[in-house]
Amino acid sequence: MNRYRVIFTSLALLFSSLACRFAERIVFGEPMPVPTATIAPSPTNSPVPTEGPSPTPSPTITRTPVPQQPVGAACQPNDLNCIYACFDRLALVLPKEDVPPLPGIYGESDATMKLVRYRIDGNQIVEPDTLWVPKDFIPYQQNTLAHERIWNYFAYLVPAENRTMLVKYLVSMRGGGYKYAAYVTATNDTSSQWEMNVNLLDASDSYDMTVVLVHEYGHLITLNDTQVDAEETNCQSLLTGDGCTRPKSYIDAFYRQFWKDIYPEWAKIEEESDPDTHDALLKDFYDKYQTRFVSEYAASDPVEDMAESWTSFVLFSGSSHDDLARQKVAFFKQYPELVALRQTLLDNLCSYQP
């Protein structure tokens, strides 16, 4: 089933998806009954970044000026000063792209247009499929350097062997009222192949772009066919918009540890059909359980919570969190492959050269 899985990218927060966890593995209990509500198949989007001093979810974190990191300097995951120095270096080698907002009526609207779809071949994007767009979008569509700027960085950040499920890269452009910066969606019925859509306007800044890409990558490693069964018709675990979570998958373990007790309350909110009422109820839900989440967006559903926690795990493990939110960030440490993957991403962040 093709489902959107979107990424939030608010600077006051972060995204996460799978990574390291506690030293002890989750012990799985008896099979649970089919959930009373499912995670909707609508786009899981990354909110457009907001202005702020840093994307760390904790307001207590302050950024201390530090010397610029040399190329390739290794950062320990808990060393925020080192990681921020790598972001400073990245801003120099990957300067902010001047992407002017859309003119006219599109600029103030919530319109978003798909510009070009590419096939991914290892570290290359090939066979561009130029889609129809109104004339105001054509300059963005023809800006292939901007498209390649995003892809080349992502292809370096995440090695090809760690993203074999990603087969398509889609570039979009949004109006000022559109809320999301990027998303990923399965392109086949088994969730074994995926497409990543990135909005040009929200990838102009290298810091914002990194947070968004790490968040989206978190969805890819937690929702692919090794993690969910898209064809399961009798789900006895968590039913996401992309399928039923497999036993002992990252996301199933995350759900059982952190969401099982509050899921029925959240599911009731998802039954609300009026968007404004739904959003108000979800805000109340977050306010009630705020200490459980690394960001407000994480309270959207278990899938987004995991992606937010993953992003925090990769980029902001040194941030201070409330106890349950801290446990979610630490959750990924129980998986050695995710601990190693986090270090790969940090090393590549700190060594990128266009």
N, C-alpha and C positions, 0 to 999 in steps of 0.2 A: 504494500500500500504506500503510495507516494504521499509523504507528509512533510509539511514545512517544519523546520526546526530552527528557530531564529535566535539571534544573539543580542543580548543587551549590551549597550556600550556606554553607560553613563559614567562620566569621569568620577562621580562621587562613589562609585561602586566598581565592582569588577565581575568578571565572569570566570567561571571555572567549570571543569568537567571531570576528568578523571585523573587521578594522579596517585600520590602515596597516601597511605592511611596509617591507622594505629599499628602497633607492633603485633597485635593479635588479630587474627582474621575473624570476620563476622561469623557467628554460629547461626545457621539457618534453622528456623523452627518448622512446624508443620505447615503444609500447603495452606494458603489462606484462601478464603472464598473469593469468588470473582468480585472485583471492586464495584461499588455501587455507582461509581462515575468513572469516566475515563478521561485521560488527558486529551483535550480537543485536538483534532488534526489541523487546526488553523495555524497560520505561520507562527513559529516561535521566533520572534524578532529580537534583535538587539536594539534597545532604545538608543536614540541619537545621543552622543555624548553631550554632557552639559559642562559649562565652564566650572573649573575648580582647580585647586592646587595640585591634586593628585588623584588617581583613580582608586586609591586605597579606601576600602569601606569604612575604616575607622577614623573618626574625626580627631583622634588623639595623636595621630601620626604627624610629625613635622619633618620637613625635608631640610636636612643640613647640607649646606654647600660643601662639596668634596671635589678633590682634583679630578679632572677628566680621566676616564679609564683608557688605558692603552688598548689598541685593537687586540681582541682575543683574550683579554684579561678574564680569568675565571671568577665568577661570583658564587659564593655560597648562598643557598636559597634564603637564609634568614638575614642576609646582609643587605638591607634596603638601601643603604647609602651607595653600595657598590652597584646595585641594580639601577638606581636612579642615575648614577654616573654613566652607565651604559646607555640609558635613554638619552642623556645629554649628548653623548657621542653620536648616537644614532640620528639625532636631530641635525647634526652637522653634515653627516654623510648622506642623509636622506631628508633634505630640507623640505619644509612644508610646500605642498603643491598649491599653486594658485588656481583654485576651482571656483569661479564666480557662481553665485546662486543663479537659478533660472530666472529669466526675465518675465515680465508680464504676469498674466493670471496664474501661470504655473508656479511662479516663485512663492506665492502665498498659499498655494493649495496643498492638499495632501497627496497630490499625484506622484506616482513614481513610474518610470518607464524602463523596461529592459532594453539595453542598448546593443550589446554584442555578446554572443555565447561562443566560448572557445572549447575545443577538446584538449584535454590534458595528456601530454605524452612525456612522462617522466618529469623533468624540470622545465619543459617547454609547453607553451600554449600554441595550438595550431588550429587550422581550419576554422577561421572566424566566421560565424554566422551572423551577418548584419541584419538586425530586426527592424521592422517598420517603426518609426517614431515621428511625432510632429516636428516641424522644422526647427522649433526652439531647442530641441534636444540634439540636433545633428552635430553641432560643434563638440559636444561631449562624446558623442558616438565616434567621431573621427579622431579623437585624442588618444591614439593607440599608445603613445608614450606613457600616459597616465594609467592606462589599463595594465601595461607591462610593469610599471613601477610597483604596483600592488602585488602582482603575481610574482615577480622576481624576488621580492622580499619574503613573501610567504613560502615560496619554493625553497629558499635558503633556510628560513626559520624552522620549517618542518621537513626533514629529509624525505625523499620519495618513498623509501621503504616503510615509512611510518604513516603514509597517507594513500595506500594503494586503493582504498575505497573511493577516493575522490577522482571522478572522471570528467567533470565539466566545471568550467569557470565562467560565471555570468557577471557582467558589469551593468550596473543600473545607475540612474540619476533620479533624485527625488526633489520634490518641492519643499518649501519651508515647513509645511504642516505635517509632513510624513514623519512618523515617530521612530523608524527603525533603520539601523545602519547596515545590517547584514543578516543573512540567514543561510541555512543549509537545508536541502531537501533530497530525499531518496528519489532516484530516477528509474528504479525498477521495483517490481512487486516483492522482492525479497530483502530489500534494504541493504544489498551488497554493493550498490553503486550510488554515488552521491554527487550533487552539484552544489557549489558554493556561490552565492550571490553577494557581491560587495557593492555598496553605494559609493560612487566617486566622491560625493560631497563630504562623507564621513571618514574617508581614508586619506585625506589630504595631510593630516598631521600624523607623524610617525608614531607618537605615543598612543594616540587614540586608536590608530590602525592596529598596533600590536595587541592592545587589550581586546579589541574586537576579534582579531584573528585567533587569538588563544582561546577565547570563549567559543567561537564557532568550531574550532578544532576539538574542543571538549565534547561538543555534540557528536562529532564524527566518531570519536573513539568510544562513546558510550551508547550510541544508537545504531551502530552498524549490525550486520547480520550475525556477528559472533556474540552480540549482546542482547538482541531482541529477535523474536521469531515473528516475522510479519504475517505468517500464514496460520498461526495458532488460532483455533476457533473456540477453544475451551480454556481460557486463560485463568490460571490459578495463582498468578502473582500480580504485578502491576501492569495494567494495560495502558501503554502510552499511545500517542498518535501514530507511532511507527511500528507498533507491534507489542507483543507480550514479552516482558523481560524474562530472559533465560535464567534458570537456577544458577546462583552463584556468580552472575554477571555483576559488573561494577554497579550498575544502576539498581539492580535488585537488592544488593547488599545495602546500598545507600538508602533506598526506600525503607527497608525493614528496620534499619537502625534509627532513622531520623524522621520518618513520615508516617509510620503505621498508626501512631496514636492520634495524629491530627488529620489524617486523610479524610475520614468521614465528614469532618467539619468543612474542610476545603471543598470536598466533592459537592456538598450542599450549595456552596457559593457558585460552583460551575453550572448548576441547574438554572441560575438566574439568566433570563433571556434579554433583559434590558441592559444595554452596555453601561450606562451611567450607574445604575444600581449595582451591577456586577463589580464595577471598578471601586465603588464606595465600600462594598462588602469586603473586597479583597484588601483594601487599605486598612479596614478595621482588623482583618485577619493578621496582617503584618504588624500592626500596632500591638496587638495582643501577644504575638510571639516574636517580637522584634529581636530578642536576644538569641534566637535560633538561627538567624540569617546574617550573611555577610553583607547583604544589600536588600533594599526594598524589592527590587526586581526578582530576587531569588525566591520570594514568596509566591511568585506567579504559579508555580507548579513544581513537582519533584524534578522534572527534567531540567528546568531553568535553574533550580536551586543547585543541582549538581554541576552544571556548567559554570555558574558563578563561583561556586566553591573551588572548582578546578582552576579557574583563572586566578583566584586568590592564592591557591596552593602554588601555582607556577611562579607568579610575579610578585606576590605580596605576603609570603609566609611570615615575614618579619613584622607584619602589622599586628596590633593588639585587637583581640576580638572577645566578645562575651563567651562564656564557657561552651555552650552548645555550638555556636558558630565556629569556635576554635576547633572543636572536635570534628566538624565537617571538613575543615581545611586539612586537619591531620589524618582524616580518614584514608586518604590516598597513600599514606606512608606504608600501609600494609601490603601494597603491591610493588615489589621491587622493580618491575618493568616500568611502572609509572614514575617511580623515583628517578630512575635512569633517564626516562624521557624528559622529565622536568629539567634535569641538568643539561641535556642536549639542547633544549629550547633556550635556556639561559645562556649557554655557551655561544649559540648562534646569534642570539640577540646582541651579545657583546662583541661579536667579531664580524658582523655584516659589513660588506663593502660592495656598493653597486658595481 
